[in-house]
């Protein structure tokens, strides 16, 4: 009997954490189709395809293009949502 009470409390706590309310307020992840780019003109990449070339400004002001790094062994792309 003494083992059943903590086990029962653990199961109830677990079920309360994964109930239907736990997913509320979350947005689906995926590409954002902005007002200036129609959804039909977006370039979608499939698994295994090469990433399309793009140019971005680095934090120190340099301009970086993906094609500059194509012949290197590994390229890791990290996109931060915020700027610290």
C-alpha positions, 0 to 999 in steps of 0.5 A: 500500500505504501508504494501505491500512493507515491506511484499513483501521485506520480502518475496523476502529476505526469498526466496533468503535465501532458494534458490537452492544456499543455499545448495551448498557446504554442505556435506551429513552427515553419516558414513565415510567408511575409506580405511582400513574398507570395507563398507561391514564389518561396523556394522550399528546400527538401531534405538532402538538397543543397541550401540556396545561396544567401547573404547576411550581415554579421554582428560585426558588420561584415557581409557573409555569403553561404557560397564562400563556405561551400567547399569547406568540410562542415558549415553550421548555420545558427539563426538566433531570433533575438539580438543580444 
